[in-house]
């Protein structure tokens, strides 16, 4: 990873060959992103006032509480699946190289930030995971729960080191009939987290972001 100003930009995962990624490098990269997300939210959002965490740059955008609630909803769905599938899989023959599937690659590439931490493509969140449409998912302890969930993700990534990232399969949130390889699912979830943490950074850096009341 490299530092540019106050931002940390992660270099591309080293490839073993054109067929995939070195599994250890992939999991380390995902761990680094997760730790960076934890650090940012802990330092910048833990002590925000209610007027700040609920401030929106525009009427159609999300505030920080809504962004983190959205991510916490994803954690609620995916984390227990990751834990269950890793703990109960018979595929414990570790492969040095992880090869994404075409579907998995398409999923996580759509979430991954650009080289300059820019959001390349915008998507509509599923209605059940969209705080603007489903306000019941808004978490009053969104910051603390986000940090707790991401600390759990660090443990999940550690446990993933002892299984086959290709053979373990994870059903996706919008259709349980569709399953991604564990490596692809981890990338999808963590790149999705990173994408929205960049959204939080943009809110914090907005010239009209309010002072704490």
C-alpha positions as CSV (number, residue, x, y, z in Angstrom):
1,X,0.0,0.0,0.0
2,X,1.1,3.6,-0.5
3,X,0.1,6.9,1.2
4,X,-1.0,9.9,-0.7
5,X,-1.6,12.9,1.6
6,X,-3.8,11.6,4.4
7,X,-5.3,8.8,2.2
8,X,-4.1,5.2,2.0
9,X,-4.3,3.7,-1.5
10,X,-3.9,-0.1,-1.8
11,X,-1.8,-1.3,-4.6
12,X,-3.2,-4.0,-6.9
13,X,-3.1,-7.6,-5.5
14,X,-0.1,-9.4,-6.8
15,X,-1.0,-12.1,-9.3
16,X,0.7,-15.4,-9.5
17,X,-0.2,-15.6,-13.1
18,X,-3.0,-14.6,-15.5
19,X,-5.3,-17.2,-14.0
20,X,-5.8,-15.7,-10.5
21,X,-4.4,-14.2,-7.3
22,X,-2.1,-15.6,-4.7
23,X,-4.5,-16.5,-1.9
24,X,-2.3,-15.1,0.9
25,X,-1.8,-11.8,-0.9
26,X,-5.6,-11.5,-1.5
27,X,-6.5,-12.1,2.1
28,X,-3.8,-9.7,3.3
29,X,-5.1,-7.0,0.9
30,X,-8.7,-7.5,2.2
31,X,-7.4,-7.4,5.8
32,X,-5.6,-4.1,5.1
33,X,-8.7,-2.5,3.6
34,X,-10.8,-3.7,6.6
35,X,-8.3,-2.3,9.1
36,X,-8.2,1.0,7.3
37,X,-12.0,1.2,7.4
38,X,-12.0,0.5,11.1
39,X,-9.3,3.1,11.7
40,X,-11.2,5.8,9.7
41,X,-14.5,5.3,11.4
42,X,-13.0,5.0,14.9
43,X,-11.0,8.2,14.5
44,X,-13.4,10.3,12.5
45,X,-16.9,9.2,13.4
46,X,-17.0,7.9,16.9
47,X,-17.3,11.3,18.5
48,X,-19.6,12.9,15.9
49,X,-22.6,14.8,17.2
50,X,-26.2,13.9,16.1
51,X,-26.3,16.8,13.8
52,X,-23.2,15.6,12.1
53,X,-23.9,11.9,11.7
54,X,-27.4,12.7,10.3
55,X,-26.2,15.5,8.0
56,X,-26.8,15.0,4.3
57,X,-24.9,16.8,1.4
58,X,-28.2,16.8,-0.5
59,X,-31.8,15.6,0.1
60,X,-31.3,12.5,-2.1
61,X,-28.0,11.4,-0.6
62,X,-27.4,9.3,2.5
63,X,-25.9,10.6,5.8
64,X,-23.2,8.8,7.7
65,X,-25.6,6.9,9.9
66,X,-27.4,5.6,6.9
67,X,-24.2,4.6,5.1
68,X,-23.0,2.6,8.1
69,X,-26.5,1.1,8.7
70,X,-26.5,-0.1,5.1
71,X,-23.1,-1.7,5.6
72,X,-24.2,-3.2,8.9
73,X,-27.1,-4.8,7.2
74,X,-24.8,-6.5,4.7
75,X,-22.7,-7.7,7.6
76,X,-25.8,-9.2,9.2
77,X,-26.4,-11.3,6.1
78,X,-22.9,-12.3,5.0
79,X,-20.9,-12.6,8.2
80,X,-22.8,-15.6,9.7
81,X,-22.7,-17.3,6.3
82,X,-18.9,-16.8,6.1
83,X,-18.4,-18.2,9.6
84,X,-20.7,-21.2,9.0
85,X,-19.3,-22.2,5.6
86,X,-15.7,-21.8,6.8
87,X,-16.3,-23.8,10.0
88,X,-18.2,-26.6,8.4
89,X,-16.6,-27.0,5.0
90,X,-14.9,-30.2,3.9
91,X,-12.7,-28.3,1.5
92,X,-9.7,-27.7,3.8
93,X,-7.1,-28.4,1.1
94,X,-5.6,-25.0,0.8
95,X,-4.8,-23.7,-2.7
96,X,-2.0,-21.2,-3.2
97,X,-3.8,-19.6,-6.1
98,X,-7.3,-18.3,-6.1
99,X,-9.1,-18.1,-9.5
100,X,-12.3,-15.9,-9.5
101,X,-15.3,-17.1,-11.4
102,X,-16.7,-14.9,-14.3
103,X,-19.8,-14.1,-12.2
104,X,-17.7,-13.4,-9.1
105,X,-15.2,-11.3,-10.9
106,X,-18.0,-9.2,-12.4
107,X,-19.6,-8.7,-9.0
108,X,-16.5,-7.5,-7.1
109,X,-15.2,-5.5,-10.0
110,X,-18.4,-3.5,-10.1
111,X,-17.8,-2.5,-6.4
112,X,-14.1,-1.9,-6.5
113,X,-12.9,1.7,-6.3
114,X,-10.7,3.2,-9.1
115,X,-7.0,3.8,-8.7
116,X,-7.7,7.3,-7.2
117,X,-10.4,6.0,-4.8
118,X,-13.1,7.2,-7.2
119,X,-16.4,5.5,-7.5
120,X,-16.5,4.3,-11.1
121,X,-20.1,3.0,-11.3
122,X,-23.2,3.8,-9.2
123,X,-25.8,1.3,-8.2
124,X,-29.2,1.3,-6.5
125,X,-29.1,-0.6,-3.2
126,X,-31.7,-3.4,-2.8
127,X,-34.9,-2.0,-1.3
128,X,-34.5,-4.1,1.9
129,X,-31.0,-2.7,2.4
130,X,-31.7,0.9,1.4
131,X,-32.2,3.1,4.5
132,X,-34.0,5.7,2.4
133,X,-36.7,3.1,1.5
134,X,-36.4,0.8,4.5
135,X,-35.8,3.1,7.5
136,X,-36.2,0.2,9.9
137,X,-32.6,-0.8,9.1
138,X,-31.2,2.4,10.4
139,X,-29.0,1.6,13.4
140,X,-28.9,4.0,16.3
141,X,-25.5,2.5,17.2
142,X,-24.3,2.4,13.6
143,X,-20.7,3.5,14.3
144,X,-20.0,1.1,17.2
145,X,-21.7,-1.7,15.4
146,X,-19.8,-1.1,12.2
147,X,-16.5,-1.3,14.1
148,X,-17.6,-4.5,15.8
149,X,-18.7,-6.0,12.5
150,X,-15.4,-5.2,10.8
151,X,-13.4,-6.6,13.7
152,X,-15.4,-9.8,13.2
153,X,-14.4,-9.6,9.5
154,X,-10.7,-9.6,10.5
155,X,-11.3,-12.9,12.3
156,X,-13.3,-14.3,9.3
157,X,-10.3,-13.5,7.0
158,X,-7.9,-15.2,9.3
159,X,-10.1,-18.3,9.4
160,X,-10.4,-18.2,5.6
161,X,-6.7,-18.9,5.4
162,X,-7.3,-22.6,6.2
163,X,-9.9,-23.4,3.6
164,X,-10.2,-23.5,-0.2
165,X,-11.3,-20.1,-1.4
166,X,-12.6,-21.6,-4.6
167,X,-14.6,-24.6,-3.3
168,X,-16.4,-22.9,-0.4
169,X,-19.6,-21.3,-1.8
170,X,-21.6,-18.4,-0.5
171,X,-25.2,-17.6,-1.5
172,X,-25.6,-13.9,-2.4
173,X,-28.1,-11.6,-0.6
174,X,-30.4,-10.9,-3.6
175,X,-30.8,-14.5,-4.7
176,X,-29.8,-17.5,-2.5
177,X,-29.9,-19.7,-5.6
178,X,-26.8,-17.8,-6.8
179,X,-23.6,-18.7,-5.0
180,X,-20.1,-17.1,-5.3
181,X,-16.8,-18.6,-4.5
182,X,-15.7,-17.6,-1.0
183,X,-12.8,-15.6,-2.4
184,X,-15.1,-13.7,-4.7
185,X,-17.7,-13.1,-2.0
186,X,-15.1,-11.8,0.4
187,X,-13.9,-9.4,-2.3
188,X,-17.4,-8.3,-3.1
189,X,-18.3,-7.5,0.5
190,X,-15.1,-5.8,1.4
191,X,-14.9,-3.7,-1.8
192,X,-18.5,-2.8,-1.1
193,X,-17.5,-1.7,2.4
194,X,-14.5,0.3,1.0
195,X,-16.7,2.0,-1.6
196,X,-19.1,3.3,1.1
197,X,-16.4,4.3,3.5
198,X,-15.2,6.5,0.6
199,X,-18.7,8.0,0.6
200,X,-18.2,8.7,4.4
201,X,-14.9,10.4,3.6
202,X,-16.6,12.6,1.0
203,X,-19.3,13.6,3.5
204,X,-16.7,14.5,6.1
205,X,-14.7,16.5,3.6
206,X,-17.7,18.4,2.3
207,X,-17.3,22.2,2.8
208,X,-20.7,22.5,4.4
209,X,-20.3,19.6,6.8
210,X,-21.5,21.1,10.2
211,X,-19.6,21.6,13.4
212,X,-20.6,19.6,16.4
213,X,-23.5,21.1,18.4
